[in-house]
Amino acid sequence: MNQPNRVLYNVTCSVNPEIHQEWLEWMLIEHIPDVLRTGMFDEFKVCRIHEYEENGITYAVQYIAPSKEGLDRYMQEFAPALQQKHHVKYGNQVSAFRTTLEILHESNISFPNLSAN
């Protein structure tokens, strides 16, 4: 029997440069732990996007859910309150859009380094 594919929930945030360090600390200390405490995600990553920074410092916050059903449950039961908490704290200083990606293939294997030594 096939396991359901894991799902990557990506939140891209453009943050006012004046508050981006405070925002990042708050995300790491408060918001992301709150999201993980829902039990709907196995892991997270925070990435900085360098190519698209016209409107502020841009980050991709990524959460991995074991299945689409888990993500759907998160979106229904937990996301509205957590997103509202974020909006109350940062208002229009952060704009965000969300993307859901089904992970079709993934691997932890490494390949030999082809660079000349």
VEXRO-237021 format. One line per field, with one value per residue: residue number from 1; x, y negated, z of N, C-alpha, C, O in turn. Coordinates in steps of 0.05 Angstrom, whole numbers. Example, Ala and Ser with C-alpha at 12.3 -4.5 7.8 and 13.67 -1.06 7.14 Angstrom:
seq <- [1  2];
npx <- [264  257];
npy <- [114  45];
npz <- [156  142];
capx <- [246  273];
capy <- [90  21];
capz <- [156  143];
cpx <- [264  258];
cpy <- [66  -1];
cpz <- [156  157];
opx <- [285  268];
opy <- [66  -23];
opz <- [169  161];
! end
This chain:
seq <- [1  2  3  4  5  6  7  8  9  10  11  12  13  14  15  16  17  18  19  20  21  22  23  24  25  26  27  28  29  30  31  32  33  34  35  36  37  38  39  40  41  42  43  44  45  46  47  48  49  50  51  52  53  54  55  56  57  58  59  60  61  62  63  64  65  66  67  68  69  70  71  72  73  74  75  76  77  78  79  80  81  82  83  84  85  86  87  88  89  90  91  92  93  94  95  96  97  98  99  100  101  102  103  104  105  106  107  108  109  110  111  112  113  114  115  116  117];
npx <- [17  12  43  16  36  83  73  92  85  89  104  112  142  145  182  183  243  261  242  255  293  274  224  240  265  220  188  220  223  171  125  135  146  93  63  86  72  20  20  15  56  121  171  210  234  271  282  319  301  335  328  280  268  244  203  217  252  256  228  223  183  179  140  134  86  60  19  -32  -81  -68  -47  -93  -125  -96  -101  -156  -167  -126  -95  -125  -127  -72  -52  -80  -59  -7  -19  -41  4  42  16  11  65  87  78  45  43  16  34  21  54  58  100  133  178  234  298  352  401  470  511  572  624  637  673  738  795];
npy <- [24  -44  -100  -164  -222  -269  -338  -403  -463  -527  -591  -653  -711  -781  -828  -888  -924  -951  -923  -870  -836  -833  -810  -760  -736  -733  -698  -651  -641  -644  -640  -598  -553  -551  -536  -485  -459  -445  -395  -380  -382  -357  -380  -441  -496  -556  -603  -652  -694  -719  -742  -770  -824  -874  -898  -894  -854  -787  -724  -653  -611  -546  -489  -420  -374  -309  -291  -310  -312  -324  -376  -401  -397  -429  -479  -488  -483  -509  -549  -599  -627  -631  -659  -707  -725  -736  -777  -817  -830  -848  -872  -913  -912  -866  -826  -769  -708  -644  -578  -512  -451  -388  -336  -298  -266  -252  -253  -233  -218  -223  -247  -233  -282  -321  -359  -382  -364];
npz <- [0  -17  13  31  -5  21  39  22  53  37  58  35  53  52  83  120  117  163  206  199  226  279  267  245  289  324  294  296  352  372  333  294  330  352  307  297  344  334  314  262  226  206  201  190  150  143  95  60  8  -44  -94  -101  -75  -77  -48  5  54  37  54  54  88  105  115  129  117  135  102  54  79  132  126  107  152  188  162  168  224  254  226  216  267  281  237  244  293  277  240  274  304  265  222  164  155  139  83  57  19  4  -14  -34  -42  -70  -52  -95  -104  -64  -32  10  -5  -24  -77  -113  -110  -166  -178  -196  -159];
capx <- [0  28  40  10  59  86  65  107  69  108  94  131  137  161  182  195  271  265  234  259  308  255  205  253  268  193  180  235  218  143  105  140  139  64  54  95  57  -6  24  9  81  144  196  207  258  268  301  318  300  350  321  255  268  236  184  226  268  237  234  204  181  169  132  129  64  61  -1  -50  -102  -57  -46  -121  -134  -82  -113  -183  -169  -105  -84  -137  -118  -43  -48  -91  -39  14  -29  -44  30  58  -1  20  94  93  58  51  26  20  34  22  68  59  127  130  203  254  319  374  427  489  525  600  631  649  692  766  810];
capy <- [0  -68  -121  -189  -240  -291  -363  -426  -487  -549  -618  -673  -736  -804  -841  -915  -921  -962  -904  -842  -820  -827  -791  -734  -725  -726  -674  -628  -637  -641  -632  -571  -533  -549  -520  -458  -447  -435  -367  -375  -384  -342  -396  -467  -509  -585  -610  -680  -696  -743  -752  -786  -841  -902  -909  -887  -830  -765  -698  -630  -594  -521  -468  -395  -358  -281  -285  -332  -313  -338  -404  -411  -400  -453  -502  -492  -485  -524  -571  -625  -640  -637  -681  -731  -733  -748  -802  -836  -839  -861  -887  -916  -912  -840  -815  -741  -691  -617  -558  -484  -435  -359  -326  -273  -250  -264  -235  -243  -206  -242  -239  -241  -309  -320  -381  -373  -371];
capz <- [0  -19  33  18  -9  39  27  31  56  35  63  26  68  46  109  121  125  189  228  191  245  300  256  242  317  333  279  306  380  379  313  283  350  355  284  301  366  325  308  234  210  216  201  178  140  138  74  51  -21  -51  -120  -101  -51  -83  -28  31  57  30  65  49  111  94  134  115  129  126  82  47  99  155  119  106  180  198  150  179  253  267  211  220  292  279  218  257  313  261  229  295  312  244  204  137  153  127  65  54  3  11  -35  -26  -62  -64  -56  -110  -100  -47  -25  27  -14  -35  -101  -112  -119  -192  -181  -196  -134];
cpx <- [18  22  32  35  59  79  82  88  88  93  116  123  156  159  196  223  276  259  241  274  290  235  216  256  241  183  194  229  189  125  110  136  109  53  62  80  29  -4  19  33  104  169  190  234  251  290  297  319  313  341  297  253  261  219  192  244  249  247  214  206  166  164  126  108  66  41  -18  -72  -93  -56  -74  -132  -121  -96  -141  -183  -149  -96  -98  -128  -89  -38  -59  -71  -16  6  -31  -16  45  42  9  50  105  71  66  33  35  18  36  34  67  87  124  154  221  275  339  401  445  502  554  604  646  669  721  780  839];
cpy <- [-25  -87  -147  -206  -262  -317  -385  -450  -510  -575  -638  -699  -758  -822  -868  -913  -931  -942  -875  -825  -813  -806  -763  -721  -716  -700  -649  -621  -631  -629  -603  -550  -529  -531  -491  -444  -437  -405  -360  -374  -369  -359  -423  -476  -539  -592  -640  -679  -722  -756  -772  -803  -870  -914  -903  -863  -806  -739  -678  -613  -569  -501  -443  -379  -329  -275  -311  -335  -328  -368  -416  -415  -425  -478  -508  -498  -505  -550  -598  -640  -648  -659  -708  -742  -747  -776  -824  -847  -855  -875  -888  -918  -886  -832  -786  -728  -662  -599  -530  -467  -406  -350  -299  -254  -266  -244  -248  -232  -228  -230  -247  -269  -307  -341  -370  -382  -378];
cpz <- [0  3  18  16  12  24  39  30  58  40  56  38  59  71  107  131  153  212  222  211  269  291  255  270  328  320  291  335  386  357  303  305  354  332  289  324  358  318  279  216  223  218  188  168  138  118  68  20  -29  -77  -120  -76  -57  -61  1  31  54  41  55  75  102  116  118  131  118  104  76  68  124  150  119  134  193  188  161  209  266  253  216  245  291  260  229  277  299  250  250  303  291  223  175  134  141  108  59  33  7  -13  -23  -48  -52  -70  -70  -106  -82  -39  -7  17  -25  -60  -99  -122  -145  -197  -180  -171  -141];
opx <- [37  -1  39  53  38  80  86  77  103  73  136  101  180  137  216  228  295  269  234  267  290  228  203  251  239  171  181  229  183  113  92  124  100  36  45  76  16  -25  20  31  106  186  168  255  228  313  276  335  304  346  296  237  270  222  177  251  228  270  191  226  143  181  114  111  73  45  -17  -81  -108  -62  -79  -145  -135  -101  -149  -197  -155  -91  -84  -122  -82  -21  -47  -67  -7  21  -25  -14  58  53  16  60  128  47  89  10  58  1  50  26  75  97  115  151  223  269  343  421  435  504  561  591  666  682  727  777  854];
opy <- [-27  -91  -151  -204  -272  -318  -386  -457  -513  -581  -639  -709  -754  -831  -871  -901  -922  -945  -857  -802  -791  -788  -744  -697  -695  -683  -629  -598  -616  -608  -587  -529  -507  -514  -473  -420  -422  -391  -337  -367  -367  -354  -428  -466  -546  -587  -651  -665  -743  -780  -789  -797  -888  -938  -906  -853  -805  -731  -685  -603  -570  -496  -445  -373  -325  -256  -330  -357  -343  -384  -438  -435  -440  -496  -532  -516  -516  -570  -618  -664  -670  -676  -729  -766  -768  -795  -847  -871  -875  -890  -868  -924  -883  -832  -780  -737  -657  -603  -526  -469  -400  -354  -279  -230  -290  -220  -273  -237  -249  -206  -266  -279  -293  -342  -351  -405  -385];
opz <- [16  12  -5  32  20  0  64  9  77  27  70  35  59  78  94  153  167  234  237  214  279  306  263  273  340  332  296  343  405  362  303  298  358  336  284  322  372  317  272  192  248  235  177  176  131  123  69  8  -22  -81  -138  -58  -43  -56  19  10  67  37  49  82  93  133  97  155  95  88  92  74  136  167  129  139  207  203  164  217  287  266  219  243  300  265  224  279  308  251  245  308  297  207  164  112  134  116  57  29  14  -31  -3  -71  -30  -92  -58  -104  -84  -39  -8  30  -34  -63  -85  -140  -147  -218  -165  -162  -123];
! end
